[in-house]
């Protein structure tokens, strides 16, 4: 059986590499490995998402499907007071934790989790995801539902999705859950959506 990046425990032989990525004007080093998403370098969708992100100072941030950690680390660099990174892939979680520590993001933690299960009792100001499209639409829509439930009132879910990989149906699902859904930017077929939860009255 071939590994997917959303395997719990990749069987591929380790092949650790250090890559350099640009995150909001800063060059940082990240360690990647075989069996994790986009091991050869920051994927374009994540790059577009990171460039678009707005993180309120002191926000609590959840990165779902964190891989080796670039999005969560970017959130920490942008001023998040607490960063939680989740991935089903144990190899990704080890890398994300080590990469956050190596880049001075002391307010970050990384947990193995099926979608948001490991933090089901917690609430966040911002949830970010480059969702696991290859895991199927049902999984992605469940991620949206769980994110909505665990956002604080007025909080926002940020996602990146390709038009050809279901952006219209993803947007429709988000609009069924959230008070407002904004297409923040688009670039080379990638759409960045910011879905904001209703404020409490």
Order of alpha helices (4+ residues) and beta strands (2+ residues): beta-beta-alpha-beta-alpha-beta-alpha-beta-beta-alpha-beta-alpha-beta-beta
